[in-house]
Amino acid sequence: MTTLLLRPKEKLQASVRFMQQAGIQTVGVGLIEIERNQPEIDKFKQQISNLCVAQQKDVHCIFVSTHAADTIVDHVFNWPQGVHTYAVGPSTARHLGPLGIAIETPNESNSEGLLALKSLQNIKDKTVFILKGVGGRPLVPTELTARGAIVREIDLYQRLRCSPTVETQQWQPHEITCAVATSGEIIQAAWDEYDHSWLKSLPLIVVSRRLVDFAAKLGLNNVIQSAGASDAQLKDAINDFLEH
């Protein structure tokens, strides 16, 4: 029983190693990779570094992915202590650890959870930076703008298709018991890469209700939702599936 783990190329080796150490036979495939947008990174670095202490209290920064967190940690070495800083979930918060600041996270690790935070309710005329990749859901910027915030979307990176795909080892479709996909881009890339009838027959573990719906639109109905996108949460979902 082998699990097919579909992750961005940059996360592939670590995630596969985690699963194998947990006793799950796993093959990893990278269908997308991350390319950083250096001009946008440099522009944001200057903006955030130039904030005076009085300005910082009126600035909110929302990190919507671990990629966004890693990018800023690698480039901004003196994060302003007075800026209100948020992470969409605990994994993103952990990646922001080197900044040495308090990070606020929602109870529900998604856009809806962020929007429910008390500190993001009364933000009229406050500046909100949303640190993200190209694309993504429009819900957070749209809703915060409606609340009167001055929203700035910072596209720190973009996702590109891997050509060729990156595989941790050779594998055959008949060896795979279930697959794991952690984003809509990855589900779409798998749909474009593999035989549709095989994918439809394969149980697929995804990380949110939104991805369950996305997969269903492609005709993938044998879909299981995990509790989240961390390796530990994915491990638990895989084990639950294999035990039933």
Backbone bond lengths (Angstrom), bond angles and torsions (degrees), N, CA, C in turn:
res aa  C-N    CA-C-N  psi(-1)  N-CA   C-N-CA  omega(-1)  CA-C   N-CA-C  phi
1 M - - - 1.457 - - 1.526 109.18 -
2 T 1.331 115.71 110.76 1.460 121.47 -176.57 1.518 110.26 -116.78
3 T 1.316 116.00 134.48 1.459 122.17 176.46 1.515 109.95 -95.46
4 L 1.319 116.76 133.52 1.462 122.64 176.26 1.527 107.42 -95.63
5 L 1.329 116.79 112.19 1.459 122.45 -177.03 1.527 109.30 -101.31
6 L 1.319 115.60 112.75 1.460 122.11 -179.39 1.519 108.18 -100.48
7 R 1.326 115.97 107.56 1.460 122.96 -175.61 1.527 109.10 -133.03
8 P 1.346 118.92 158.51 1.468 118.84 169.69 1.524 110.26 -57.08
9 K 1.301 116.74 147.80 1.464 122.04 -175.23 1.529 111.84 -51.60
10 E 1.337 116.23 -38.88 1.463 120.31 -174.64 1.529 112.69 -67.71
11 K 1.321 118.13 -24.74 1.467 121.77 -177.95 1.521 112.80 -100.80
12 L 1.312 117.06 -4.13 1.457 121.21 -166.40 1.526 113.34 -63.36
13 Q 1.330 117.68 -54.91 1.463 120.76 -174.07 1.525 111.81 -61.12
14 A 1.334 116.56 -44.55 1.466 119.88 -178.19 1.524 111.34 -65.00
15 S 1.332 117.12 -40.68 1.462 120.09 -178.92 1.523 111.74 -68.24
16 V 1.321 116.68 -42.24 1.468 120.18 178.54 1.524 109.77 -63.81
17 R 1.318 116.77 -42.81 1.470 120.46 178.85 1.525 110.68 -60.56
18 F 1.329 117.07 -41.76 1.461 121.97 178.51 1.530 110.64 -59.93
19 M 1.334 116.51 -47.03 1.466 120.67 -178.68 1.518 111.44 -64.44
20 Q 1.308 116.68 -42.65 1.466 119.78 -178.20 1.530 110.92 -66.92
21 Q 1.343 116.28 -37.03 1.464 119.03 176.72 1.518 111.89 -66.70
22 A 1.342 115.49 -24.50 1.468 120.45 177.08 1.531 111.69 -86.27
23 G 1.318 117.23 3.98 1.455 121.32 176.92 1.514 114.95 87.20
24 I 1.334 117.42 13.99 1.461 121.24 179.21 1.524 109.45 -101.13
25 Q 1.314 116.30 118.26 1.461 120.22 178.14 1.527 108.74 -67.54
26 T 1.323 116.67 118.21 1.457 120.66 -168.45 1.527 111.44 -136.99
27 V 1.331 115.08 138.33 1.459 121.33 168.25 1.525 106.90 -119.11
28 G 1.313 116.35 134.80 1.459 120.43 -177.35 1.515 111.86 -107.39
29 V 1.319 115.86 141.94 1.466 121.51 176.35 1.531 108.63 -131.39
30 G 1.314 115.68 126.24 1.455 121.45 174.33 1.519 110.04 -96.51
31 L 1.327 116.40 112.34 1.463 121.30 179.67 1.527 111.94 -98.84
32 I 1.343 116.23 -22.09 1.461 120.12 177.07 1.522 109.67 -131.22
33 E 1.324 115.88 158.32 1.448 122.03 175.89 1.520 109.25 -134.43
34 I 1.322 115.52 163.52 1.451 121.78 -174.89 1.525 110.19 -105.85
35 E 1.327 116.38 128.12 1.464 121.80 175.35 1.528 108.36 -117.13
36 R 1.315 116.27 119.87 1.459 120.39 -177.82 1.526 111.61 -75.51
37 N 1.325 114.50 147.48 1.467 122.68 -178.99 1.532 107.72 -101.28
38 Q 1.325 116.74 88.75 1.461 120.59 -171.45 1.534 113.73 -61.81
39 P 1.339 119.98 -42.23 1.470 118.28 178.12 1.523 113.03 -58.92
40 E 1.332 117.26 -40.57 1.464 120.65 179.16 1.531 110.60 -69.18
41 I 1.326 116.93 -37.58 1.466 121.13 176.66 1.522 110.21 -61.39
42 D 1.328 116.96 -47.46 1.469 121.42 -178.56 1.525 111.33 -63.56
43 K 1.327 116.53 -39.13 1.461 121.37 179.87 1.528 110.40 -64.12
44 F 1.340 116.03 -45.91 1.458 118.96 179.89 1.527 111.04 -66.68
45 K 1.313 117.10 -40.68 1.471 120.79 179.29 1.520 110.58 -55.99
46 Q 1.315 117.18 -42.47 1.461 121.13 179.11 1.525 110.73 -66.61
47 Q 1.339 116.20 -42.38 1.463 119.92 -179.68 1.520 111.65 -61.60
48 I 1.317 117.41 -46.47 1.456 121.15 -175.19 1.520 111.05 -74.16
49 S 1.330 117.12 -32.33 1.465 120.78 -178.83 1.523 112.20 -74.18
50 N 1.328 116.89 -24.58 1.464 121.07 -176.62 1.532 113.33 -86.36
51 L 1.325 117.48 -2.69 1.462 119.90 -179.87 1.531 110.43 -69.00
52 C 1.311 116.29 129.86 1.461 119.06 173.01 1.534 108.62 -82.21
53 V 1.321 116.87 167.75 1.461 121.32 -175.86 1.529 111.02 -58.38
54 A 1.326 117.49 -39.88 1.464 120.99 -178.76 1.523 111.75 -65.62
55 Q 1.321 117.42 -31.84 1.465 121.09 -179.14 1.524 112.45 -77.71
56 Q 1.322 117.85 -29.71 1.459 121.79 -171.35 1.527 113.01 -58.69
57 K 1.326 117.88 -35.83 1.471 120.64 -175.77 1.526 112.85 -67.05
58 D 1.344 116.53 -18.00 1.455 120.63 179.73 1.529 112.91 -100.09
59 V 1.338 116.42 12.50 1.461 121.37 -178.23 1.526 109.73 -117.13
60 H 1.332 115.32 132.46 1.462 122.56 176.99 1.531 107.92 -120.11
61 C 1.325 116.92 135.06 1.469 121.69 177.67 1.520 109.44 -122.68
62 I 1.319 116.05 123.90 1.459 121.98 -177.15 1.521 109.25 -113.29
63 F 1.327 116.61 120.37 1.461 122.53 176.97 1.528 108.27 -98.07
64 V 1.329 116.69 121.62 1.456 119.28 -173.55 1.537 112.88 -103.35
65 S 1.333 117.95 4.77 1.472 119.66 179.00 1.514 110.03 -160.96
66 T 1.334 115.51 160.21 1.466 119.59 174.64 1.526 111.03 -66.19
67 H 1.345 117.16 -30.76 1.470 119.60 177.74 1.526 110.55 -62.50
68 A 1.331 116.47 -42.77 1.461 119.99 177.96 1.525 110.57 -63.31
69 A 1.328 116.42 -42.26 1.462 120.60 178.81 1.524 111.06 -61.42
70 D 1.319 117.25 -48.28 1.465 121.04 -179.04 1.526 111.29 -60.72
71 T 1.322 116.25 -39.94 1.461 120.68 -178.62 1.525 111.01 -61.89
72 I 1.323 117.08 -45.60 1.462 120.06 -179.25 1.522 111.34 -70.40
73 V 1.314 117.73 -40.62 1.467 120.76 177.82 1.530 110.40 -58.55
74 D 1.319 117.02 -37.01 1.464 121.39 -178.64 1.526 112.83 -74.54
75 H 1.344 117.63 -18.86 1.464 119.21 -171.46 1.527 115.02 -121.06
76 V 1.319 118.33 -23.57 1.465 120.61 -178.00 1.531 108.42 -113.55
77 F 1.310 115.96 110.05 1.462 119.85 -172.10 1.526 113.34 -96.01
78 N 1.319 117.19 -14.18 1.465 120.70 178.97 1.528 108.95 -128.26
79 W 1.311 115.16 77.61 1.456 119.77 -178.68 1.522 109.35 -70.26
80 P 1.335 118.27 130.46 1.465 120.69 -178.21 1.525 112.04 -63.85
81 Q 1.309 116.55 126.11 1.462 121.94 -172.57 1.524 113.04 -68.17
82 G 1.337 117.11 -25.02 1.457 119.37 -174.95 1.511 115.42 -86.84
83 V 1.335 117.18 -6.73 1.465 121.16 -179.79 1.531 110.01 -75.07
84 H 1.318 117.91 134.94 1.465 122.12 175.48 1.530 107.83 -74.53
85 T 1.324 116.86 120.37 1.461 120.94 -172.29 1.525 110.37 -120.45
86 Y 1.324 115.78 133.00 1.464 122.37 -174.81 1.522 110.00 -127.28
87 A 1.328 115.89 148.83 1.461 122.74 171.42 1.517 108.19 -125.40
88 V 1.320 116.88 141.34 1.462 120.41 -176.35 1.527 111.93 -65.81
89 G 1.343 116.88 -24.17 1.461 119.91 -179.38 1.516 111.07 -160.07
90 P 1.328 117.56 176.20 1.465 121.43 -175.53 1.529 113.98 -64.73
91 S 1.340 118.02 -33.79 1.459 119.66 178.42 1.531 110.88 -63.82
92 T 1.337 116.07 -45.54 1.461 120.22 177.79 1.529 110.36 -62.53
93 A 1.327 116.67 -39.87 1.470 120.51 178.23 1.522 111.31 -61.17
94 R 1.324 116.88 -41.65 1.470 119.83 179.13 1.528 110.89 -63.44
95 H 1.323 116.80 -38.25 1.460 119.81 179.84 1.531 111.46 -67.58
96 L 1.335 116.79 -21.87 1.464 120.52 177.03 1.523 112.60 -86.15
97 G 1.318 117.49 -1.30 1.460 122.32 -177.66 1.520 114.92 -49.48
98 P 1.346 119.16 -42.98 1.464 119.64 -178.51 1.531 114.78 -60.85
99 L 1.324 118.05 -16.96 1.461 119.97 178.07 1.527 111.69 -70.83
100 G 1.339 116.03 -20.90 1.449 120.17 176.61 1.514 115.08 68.35
101 I 1.317 117.19 36.75 1.464 121.49 -177.49 1.525 109.99 -130.05
102 A 1.335 115.24 166.86 1.470 120.50 175.04 1.529 108.97 -75.51
103 I 1.320 116.40 132.23 1.465 122.59 179.90 1.515 108.35 -117.71
104 E 1.315 117.17 128.58 1.460 121.34 177.28 1.525 109.21 -95.65
105 T 1.325 116.53 132.43 1.456 121.38 178.76 1.524 109.64 -127.24
106 P 1.326 117.84 147.99 1.469 120.69 178.91 1.525 111.15 -80.38
107 N 1.321 115.84 162.18 1.464 120.41 175.41 1.525 111.06 -67.30
108 E 1.319 115.94 -34.19 1.461 122.13 178.57 1.526 107.74 -108.49
109 S 1.336 116.49 121.24 1.469 120.61 -171.07 1.526 112.38 -82.21
110 N 1.322 115.96 69.50 1.455 120.72 177.84 1.528 109.26 -160.75
111 S 1.330 115.96 -176.35 1.464 120.61 -178.18 1.521 112.06 -60.26
112 E 1.329 116.29 -42.03 1.456 120.37 -179.72 1.528 110.76 -62.00
113 G 1.333 116.16 -39.96 1.459 120.00 177.86 1.519 112.34 -62.82
114 L 1.328 116.36 -43.50 1.466 119.98 177.29 1.526 111.28 -59.33
115 L 1.320 116.20 -46.17 1.455 120.74 -176.09 1.524 112.58 -67.16
116 A 1.329 116.56 -19.12 1.469 120.40 179.71 1.525 112.58 -85.08
117 L 1.330 118.49 -10.55 1.464 121.19 -178.34 1.531 110.63 -62.07
118 K 1.316 115.83 135.74 1.461 121.20 -178.07 1.516 111.88 -58.80
119 S 1.328 116.49 -38.16 1.468 120.81 -175.74 1.523 113.46 -72.60
120 L 1.342 117.11 -7.64 1.465 119.93 177.66 1.531 112.06 -109.44
121 Q 1.321 116.44 16.50 1.467 119.03 -179.84 1.524 111.92 -86.11
122 N 1.313 116.82 -52.04 1.469 121.39 -175.97 1.522 109.49 -104.07
123 I 1.333 115.34 81.12 1.468 119.47 -174.14 1.529 111.62 -125.80
124 K 1.295 116.79 27.52 1.460 120.38 177.84 1.528 109.71 -57.45
125 D 1.320 115.54 129.83 1.466 124.58 179.12 1.528 114.10 68.81
126 K 1.332 117.96 7.99 1.461 120.93 174.22 1.538 108.79 -87.60
127 T 1.322 116.32 149.31 1.463 120.92 177.91 1.529 109.63 -89.39
128 V 1.319 116.40 128.96 1.467 121.79 178.78 1.524 108.62 -122.08
129 F 1.318 116.43 117.51 1.453 121.92 172.27 1.526 108.32 -93.92
130 I 1.321 116.79 127.27 1.467 121.41 175.32 1.521 106.89 -107.66
131 L 1.320 115.82 113.01 1.462 122.91 -173.21 1.520 108.86 -98.28
132 K 1.331 116.42 115.70 1.457 121.18 -163.75 1.514 110.80 -155.86
133 G 1.328 115.43 -175.66 1.452 122.30 169.80 1.513 109.94 -101.66
134 V 1.317 115.66 170.79 1.462 120.45 178.08 1.528 109.24 -60.97
135 G 1.324 117.05 135.98 1.460 121.28 -178.45 1.516 110.82 88.66
136 G 1.306 116.04 -151.47 1.455 120.89 -179.32 1.521 112.27 93.24
137 R 1.319 115.70 174.32 1.469 121.78 -177.04 1.530 110.54 -71.28
138 P 1.324 117.32 141.47 1.465 120.46 178.41 1.527 114.03 -88.08
139 L 1.326 118.00 -0.13 1.458 120.94 -170.59 1.525 112.78 -59.18
140 V 1.332 117.95 -49.41 1.466 120.33 -175.77 1.530 111.77 -63.60
141 P 1.355 119.42 -53.76 1.473 116.99 179.16 1.520 113.86 -61.01
142 T 1.313 117.32 -37.51 1.466 120.46 -179.97 1.518 111.18 -63.75
143 E 1.323 117.20 -47.74 1.455 121.15 -176.89 1.532 111.42 -69.68
144 L 1.337 117.60 -40.65 1.467 119.25 179.92 1.529 111.27 -67.48
145 T 1.318 116.38 -34.82 1.462 119.72 174.52 1.523 110.38 -63.36
146 A 1.330 116.69 -41.11 1.458 121.03 177.84 1.525 111.87 -63.38
147 R 1.328 116.78 -27.59 1.460 120.76 177.29 1.532 112.39 -81.53
148 G 1.312 116.58 -1.29 1.458 120.30 176.16 1.510 115.36 98.61
149 A 1.330 117.39 5.61 1.460 120.19 179.44 1.529 110.97 -75.81
150 I 1.323 115.08 155.20 1.465 121.90 172.02 1.525 106.05 -94.14
151 V 1.313 116.54 101.36 1.465 121.55 -170.84 1.523 110.66 -95.91
152 R 1.339 115.51 132.59 1.452 122.83 175.63 1.535 108.47 -123.86
153 E 1.315 116.78 112.69 1.465 120.83 176.94 1.526 108.78 -88.18
154 I 1.340 116.04 123.81 1.464 122.23 -177.58 1.526 108.40 -111.09
155 D 1.326 116.03 107.00 1.473 120.89 -179.73 1.525 109.17 -85.56
156 L 1.331 115.50 92.75 1.463 121.57 -174.58 1.524 112.88 -76.94
157 Y 1.317 118.01 -20.47 1.467 121.02 -175.43 1.523 108.99 -158.29
158 Q 1.314 115.07 168.47 1.456 120.50 171.70 1.520 109.36 -133.82
159 R 1.307 114.74 155.34 1.461 121.33 179.53 1.527 109.10 -98.53
160 L 1.318 116.29 129.91 1.450 121.97 -179.44 1.522 109.59 -120.75
161 R 1.313 116.94 150.14 1.464 120.74 175.21 1.525 109.58 -70.24
162 C 1.312 116.74 135.62 1.467 121.23 174.62 1.528 109.00 -76.26
163 S 1.285 116.73 130.20 1.462 120.74 177.08 1.531 108.96 -139.37
164 P 1.334 117.04 105.64 1.466 127.55 0.77 1.531 111.40 -77.50
165 T 1.328 115.59 172.77 1.459 119.59 175.97 1.525 110.07 -66.92
166 V 1.324 115.70 157.52 1.465 121.99 -179.37 1.528 107.93 -105.65
167 E 1.336 116.93 125.53 1.459 121.06 -177.96 1.526 110.13 -124.77
168 T 1.329 116.55 137.22 1.458 119.98 -179.48 1.523 112.31 -75.54
169 Q 1.328 116.67 -21.01 1.462 120.95 175.34 1.531 107.60 -165.77
170 Q 1.302 116.08 166.11 1.458 119.88 177.81 1.531 109.47 -72.88
171 W 1.333 115.44 148.49 1.453 120.01 -179.03 1.520 109.13 -155.56
172 Q 1.339 114.66 163.44 1.455 122.02 176.98 1.524 109.07 -125.28
173 P 1.328 117.88 146.16 1.464 120.05 -177.38 1.524 114.25 -53.51
174 H 1.358 117.58 -37.76 1.459 118.98 -176.33 1.526 112.79 -68.12
175 E 1.331 118.25 -13.43 1.464 122.03 179.98 1.531 112.30 -82.45
176 I 1.319 117.55 -14.31 1.461 121.65 -169.93 1.529 111.06 -89.37
177 T 1.335 115.90 127.63 1.459 122.64 178.49 1.521 111.91 -91.11
178 C 1.332 116.11 -39.79 1.458 121.02 177.31 1.525 108.75 -154.84
179 A 1.333 115.98 164.78 1.460 121.17 179.10 1.525 109.15 -125.37
180 V 1.324 115.50 157.19 1.461 122.53 177.96 1.526 108.14 -127.26
181 A 1.325 116.88 130.94 1.464 121.36 176.75 1.523 108.84 -133.20
182 T 1.331 116.99 136.74 1.462 120.48 -170.69 1.521 114.56 -110.30
183 S 1.326 118.56 4.34 1.468 120.03 177.13 1.518 109.96 -157.81
184 G 1.324 115.35 162.20 1.452 119.90 175.99 1.505 112.46 -64.00
185 E 1.345 116.25 -36.78 1.470 119.65 178.37 1.525 111.34 -61.37
186 I 1.327 116.11 -37.95 1.464 119.74 -179.88 1.522 111.03 -71.48
187 I 1.323 117.26 -40.83 1.467 119.92 176.85 1.529 110.08 -59.98
188 Q 1.328 116.30 -45.04 1.457 120.18 179.81 1.524 111.05 -64.36
189 A 1.329 117.23 -40.16 1.463 120.57 179.10 1.524 110.85 -64.57
190 A 1.342 116.81 -39.70 1.466 120.26 176.90 1.528 110.55 -64.43
191 W 1.316 116.81 -40.32 1.462 121.76 178.16 1.533 110.68 -61.59
192 D 1.317 116.13 -38.42 1.466 120.67 179.50 1.528 112.16 -75.81
193 E 1.330 117.03 -24.39 1.467 121.63 -172.37 1.527 112.90 -93.05
194 Y 1.318 118.19 -36.69 1.455 121.33 -168.51 1.534 112.52 -113.57
195 D 1.323 114.98 166.10 1.455 121.99 179.23 1.519 110.08 -62.83
196 H 1.319 116.80 129.29 1.458 120.72 -174.81 1.522 112.78 -65.73
197 S 1.313 117.09 -40.18 1.466 119.34 -178.57 1.527 110.56 -65.54
198 W 1.325 117.15 -36.08 1.471 120.66 176.94 1.521 110.32 -66.15
199 L 1.316 117.58 -45.53 1.460 120.69 179.33 1.525 111.48 -61.19
200 K 1.324 116.55 -40.40 1.462 119.79 -179.41 1.528 111.71 -65.83
201 S 1.310 116.81 -27.46 1.468 120.60 -179.21 1.530 112.34 -84.48
202 L 1.329 116.74 -9.82 1.460 121.44 -170.68 1.536 110.36 -98.55
203 P 1.330 118.63 125.95 1.460 119.33 172.57 1.534 109.69 -59.21
204 L 1.328 116.06 134.72 1.461 121.42 -175.82 1.524 109.29 -124.24
205 I 1.325 116.33 125.24 1.465 122.30 176.80 1.526 108.48 -98.04
206 V 1.334 116.64 126.39 1.458 122.02 178.97 1.528 108.91 -126.46
207 V 1.339 116.24 172.98 1.464 119.07 -166.13 1.526 114.23 -107.50
208 S 1.333 118.96 3.05 1.465 119.97 179.27 1.518 110.74 -159.51
209 R 1.326 114.86 162.77 1.470 120.02 176.79 1.522 110.56 -63.46
210 R 1.316 116.36 -35.68 1.465 120.19 179.47 1.527 110.72 -59.84
211 L 1.343 117.20 -38.40 1.465 120.25 179.90 1.528 111.68 -74.86
212 V 1.328 116.58 -29.56 1.474 119.06 172.51 1.527 108.87 -59.41
213 D 1.324 115.92 -46.22 1.468 120.64 -179.78 1.528 111.16 -66.61
214 F 1.323 116.59 -39.75 1.468 120.76 179.34 1.528 110.22 -61.15
215 A 1.338 116.14 -46.24 1.459 120.56 179.66 1.519 111.27 -62.62
216 A 1.332 115.95 -39.03 1.464 120.15 -178.96 1.524 111.50 -61.86
217 K 1.320 117.52 -35.08 1.459 121.19 179.36 1.528 111.83 -65.19
218 L 1.332 116.26 -24.52 1.468 120.68 176.40 1.520 111.93 -86.69
219 G 1.325 116.31 -8.43 1.457 120.01 -177.44 1.509 113.87 98.20
220 L 1.363 116.30 11.49 1.464 120.67 178.52 1.525 107.80 -95.19
221 N 1.310 116.67 104.03 1.460 121.22 -173.03 1.522 114.20 -109.68
222 N 1.338 116.85 -9.38 1.460 120.76 177.64 1.529 107.96 -92.33
223 V 1.341 115.84 68.96 1.459 121.87 -169.19 1.527 110.18 -120.12
224 I 1.323 115.39 137.35 1.469 123.25 -179.08 1.524 107.74 -119.56
225 Q 1.322 117.20 135.53 1.463 121.23 179.27 1.520 110.20 -98.87
226 S 1.326 116.19 126.63 1.462 121.11 175.53 1.523 109.41 -83.71
227 A 1.330 116.27 172.91 1.463 120.84 179.60 1.519 112.40 -76.72
228 G 1.330 116.90 -14.09 1.463 120.35 -178.74 1.509 110.58 175.81
229 A 1.347 115.81 -172.62 1.459 120.91 -171.54 1.518 114.19 -103.13
230 S 1.330 118.43 -0.60 1.463 119.43 179.86 1.526 109.94 -71.58
231 D 1.322 116.16 158.15 1.464 119.76 178.79 1.526 110.98 -58.92
232 A 1.333 117.31 -38.68 1.461 120.38 -179.36 1.531 110.95 -65.27
233 Q 1.320 117.32 -41.66 1.468 120.42 178.83 1.521 111.53 -68.28
234 L 1.335 116.72 -37.83 1.461 119.96 176.70 1.523 110.73 -66.85
235 K 1.320 116.71 -39.49 1.472 120.89 177.14 1.527 110.27 -58.40
236 D 1.329 116.89 -45.41 1.465 120.65 -179.95 1.532 110.98 -62.44
237 A 1.328 116.77 -41.23 1.467 120.13 -179.97 1.521 111.01 -65.98
238 I 1.324 117.10 -39.70 1.471 120.69 178.92 1.523 109.41 -65.15
239 N 1.325 116.90 -45.87 1.463 120.08 -179.79 1.531 111.34 -62.58
240 D 1.330 117.28 -40.56 1.469 120.52 177.58 1.517 110.57 -60.38
241 F 1.341 116.00 -42.01 1.465 119.72 179.27 1.534 110.78 -65.60
242 L 1.316 116.78 -46.21 1.472 120.17 -175.62 1.522 112.27 -67.34
243 E 1.337 116.50 -25.19 1.463 119.82 -177.34 1.530 112.97 -86.09
244 H 1.334 117.11 -8.57 1.474 119.99 -178.50 1.523 111.17 -109.45
